[in-house]
Amino acid sequence: MLLLAAAGCSRQPAGQGKPVGPQTIDVETAAATIQPLGVEIEAVGTARANESVEVTSKASNTVTAIRFEEGDRVRKGAVLVELNGDEARAALAEAEAALAESQNNFKRSRDLYSQQALSVSQLDLIESTLKGNQARVDVAKARLADTIIRASFDGKTGFRRVSPGSLVSPGTVITTLDDTSVIKLDFTVAETYLYALEKNLPVTAATAGLPGREFKGKVSQIDSRVDPVSRSIAVRAELPNPKGELRPGMFMTVKLQGEVSPALLVPENAIVPEQGHTFVFVVENGEASRRQVKLGKRRPGVVEVVDGLKEHERVVVEGTQNLRDGGPVREHGAQAEQQKASS
């Protein structure tokens, strides 16, 4: 009885005790494909006028006439405001009278000098008086010209802030003048994109104030310094604005498209970072092979592989957390079917 019981306990089910192979992991894969890729940079910026000034007076004076309407488009040199010029005209007349007298004296003095009736020093003194009076006339003309305020460039006037009879002084804003035929868009970009920035880089901008509209332009200037606090660099783009739809001060979103070139791309989910290195699992003959790769540019959802992978090789995008190098895998899902169909 004891012998039979011992014999029964020593029996084992068939197959028990044999080594069990690694478990097959279900994964989803995608093929590495070559596609055109360019660096895409997104930023926000502020629109500024191509040229912008606050129209003011050079001296204290009284406004006698306003020659523009608010919102007018004016040409360079157009009269905007007239100030009281009575005093300036009187000063000019006085200076011209003194100049005329000096010119007559100088002519007579030359005749006397030719007859040796006048010394060289006397002639020089009369000539210097003539030149001084000529300078006074020039100053008086400039002061008279300052009583007429003109547009310094082609542009659009803003609100009128004075009325006829107002006393204005230096610094008093009479109106604003903006040239918006071209809009300058200032924004900042992280220094990590410095390698991709260059003049004439295409720019696409949009603003919430004009929904559904996009404005094309180019990078015109890149700052010579990187901000040591924000680690960003200031960039300026120019956007043509022939219809005047964009206005200074607008908040705008900006997209920059870097140079486009062919690149080997894989989904971002396929990348496995480990101890400062990056890997992917490549599926070959039903097995997952871990391979170290070197990455390049990125765009939402995909990343460029510059070394370690070939086109059409399939990489695991779902299930990498359970994989081991050389482990068996079974592909499934829409991505795997699409890749097999395309191959």
Order of alpha helices (4+ residues) and beta strands (2+ residues): alpha-beta-beta-beta-beta-beta-beta-alpha-alpha-beta-beta-beta-beta-beta-beta-beta-beta-beta-beta-beta-beta-beta-beta-beta-beta-alpha
